[in-house]
Amino acid sequence: MFSLEKIAFKPFTQKAFLATPTMHGEELDYIRLAYDTNWMSTVGENINEVERIAAEKAEVGYAVGLACCTAALHLCVKLAGERLYGKPAISHGALEGRRVFCSDMTFDATLNPVVYEGGIPVFIDTEADSWNMDPIALEKAFTLYPEVKLVVMAHLYGFPAKVDEIKRICEKHGALLIEDAAEAMGATVNGKQCGSFGDYAAISYNGNKIITGSAGGCLLTNSLEDANRARKWATQARENAAWYQHEEVGYNYRMSNVVAGVVRGQYPHLEEHIAQKKAVYQRYCEGLRDLPVTMNPIVDGTEPNYWLSALIIDEDAMCAQLRDDSRALYYPKAGKSCPTEILEVLAKYNAEGRPIWKPMHMQPMYRLHECIGREGSLRCRTNAYIAGGVPDVGADIFQRGLCLPSDNKLTEEQVDGIIALIHACFA
Ligand SMILES: *Cc1c(COP(=O)(O)O)cnc(C)c1O
């Protein structure tokens, strides 16, 4: 039908990006406020306002402004660890030697903090209908390891997980839930904000997220005591004394008041960014309808923030594709395609896609860790695809899926051009 020659396609003059910052002007006013009042520091009005707005927006009691979401997740893990197992010795992590159930198909920042604190991530396989932690596999995991008391989950690409179900399972087993809402700010589940389900949650203002401070993040909690504990750890764990007095290890994790100025100027534009991302996603859905592909799924009762549009290719429309730890190969075939081919074509035409986040159980550093699916442990099944067996859900989505350019500033012409390029790949 389409072919690249027939449409005589030229590379985009403006690069079609995956996700970039979008500034509006108010950010500069708040940066200037920090400058003019000389609060060029990790205290100031911008931080106070960001914490107020972030808590209000996420429908939680308290937000603690931090240098990044990874720092927020670290303090979530420390709070959970202390609540579950008591105050650790200075030389030990809060989760020393304990198994923690973690999302498998996510960015590694979701679970790095579990490892910082000595925990052992046990990955929970992904489900096909949400591309997120599979509640059935989580139940299975609790039957295998009933002693586990902490679950860390993420909402991939701003498309919510079945977090209410996951929360119920955690409560049933007396486990705490940490909710990584870094990619899902403004997304909802049954009308409730992502970030309001976890016992502790984190959001990100990294440069590629739906709104940004260039960096930064917040820890979210309903407990004032926990918010204050996190704030103390984030400021080198200073005790209340005139001199520098210390009883425990601290961190330098506080948000800059300049960064907070950018975030403060961005919040009024969150809904507008979501609407733009949604329009991009819906245009892809419409334009790719006649191809053997499916866009990332939306669970009933959830409203995504549409941060990244992604697709998965039907199994019988995949051409052969092989990946090792750093390279990818494919064999072009008429009527078929694969993520590597589509990503190469997009790059050639000045459009930025990306493979699906590679599942954690497939990462070299976690090779010996367990991944639990609906039928039990999936350890050592990583290369099932190559061996010809049935891969776990995460490995399968990684093999057949990719992220599309999803910038909120993409023009309709650009999205249509990308749709035409993908058609050409299947010609
Ligand atoms: C971006 C991201 C993070 C980390 O956010 P930073 O603010 O860059 O530390 C954590 N988890 C997920 C799922 C992310 O996408």
The ligand as an SDF file (V2000), in Angstrom:
LIG
                    3D

 15 15  0  0  0  0  0  0  0  0999 V2000
   12.2230    8.7660   35.4250 C   0  0  0  0  0  0  0  0  0  0  0  0
   11.8860    7.6530   36.3000 C   0  0  0  0  0  0  0  0  0  0  0  0
   12.4300    7.5440   37.5850 C   0  0  0  0  0  0  0  0  0  0  0  0
   13.5220    8.4260   38.1020 C   0  0  0  0  0  0  0  0  0  0  0  0
   13.2240    9.7620   38.1290 O   0  0  0  0  0  0  0  0  0  0  0  0
   14.4080   10.8120   38.4310 P   0  0  0  0  0  0  0  0  0  0  0  0
   13.6560   12.0360   38.8270 O   0  0  0  0  0  0  0  0  0  0  0  0
   15.1370   10.9890   37.1370 O   0  0  0  0  0  0  0  0  0  0  0  0
   15.2700   10.2780   39.4960 O   0  0  0  0  0  0  0  0  0  0  0  0
   11.9940    6.5200   38.3950 C   0  0  0  0  0  0  0  0  0  0  0  0
   11.1020    5.6230   37.9660 N   0  0  0  0  0  0  0  0  0  0  0  0
   10.5750    5.6750   36.7290 C   0  0  0  0  0  0  0  0  0  0  0  0
    9.5690    4.6450   36.3360 C   0  0  0  0  0  0  0  0  0  0  0  0
   10.9630    6.6720   35.8460 C   0  0  0  0  0  0  0  0  0  0  0  0
   10.4800    6.6920   34.6060 O   0  0  0  0  0  0  0  0  0  0  0  0
  1  2  1  0
  2  3  1  0
  2 14  2  0
  3  4  1  0
  3 10  2  0
  4  5  1  0
  5  6  1  0
  6  7  2  0
  6  8  1  0
  6  9  1  0
 10 11  1  0
 11 12  2  0
 12 13  1  0
 12 14  1  0
 14 15  1  0
M  END
$$$$
